């Protein structure tokens, strides 16, 4: 598990067929599909904030890989949001 890493959104959708994607630069500079450990975490991160594309999120994540490249981040815990630098 990667603890207290910084995630920012590149795609959010209420329609889970397209899903959520984000970047955690300390793991990979590419966008990766996001899954949530619980509906509560998802609600808090997506609906609990205004201007979610102007925020970054400190989270604990499990990283699932395919051919040694990140394929899915599963968010286990949401710690706090911070403003993205301008």
N, C-alpha and C positions, 0 to 999 in steps of 0.2 A: 504494500500500500504506500502511496505517496501522500504524505501528510502536509497540510497547510500550503498547498500550491495555489497559484493564481490562475484562474480561468476567465476568459472573456468569450462572449457569444459571437458567433458568425452567422448563425441561423437559429431562429426559434419558430416553432409552428405549433398550433393547437392540434393540428392533424398529424398524429404520430406516424403516418405512413412516410412522410418526408423527414420528420424527426427534428431533433435538436443537434446542433453542431457547435463546437467551440475549439479554442486553442489554449493549450497550456504550454507556454514557450519553454519552460524548464524541462519538458518531456519531448516535445516536437513542435516545429514551426508550422505544421500542417493542421488543417481543421480535422477534427475527429468526432465521430458520432458520440452523443451523450445519452446515458441512461441514468435513471435516478433510483436509489435504493428504496425510496418511499414516495408516495404521493405528497406527503407533507413537505419534503425537501423540494420537490418540483414546484409546488405552489409557492413556497416561501421565496424561491429564487426567481421565478418567472412572474408571479402575480403580486408578490410582496414588495416589489421595487418599482419606482418610476424610472423611465429612461434606461432600460436595462442594457442598451448598447453603449451607454456612457459609463457603465460600471464594470468593475472586475470583481470576482468572487473568490474568496479564500475557502478552499474545500479540501477534503480528504477524498482521494479517488483510488480505485483499483484500475489498472490498465490491462486490457486484453489486447494481445498482439496477433498479427498474422504475418508470417515470414519476418519476424523480429521488428515489425513496424506497428505502432499503435493503431488499433482498429476501433476500439470502444473504450471510453472512460465511463466508469460506473461511480457516480457520486455517492459516497457513504455518509458524509457529514458536511454541512454548510456552516462555516464559522462566522463570516462577515462579508459585507460588500465594501468596496472602496472605489473612489472616483478614478477613472482612467486619466492618465496624464494627457495634456492637450498637445 
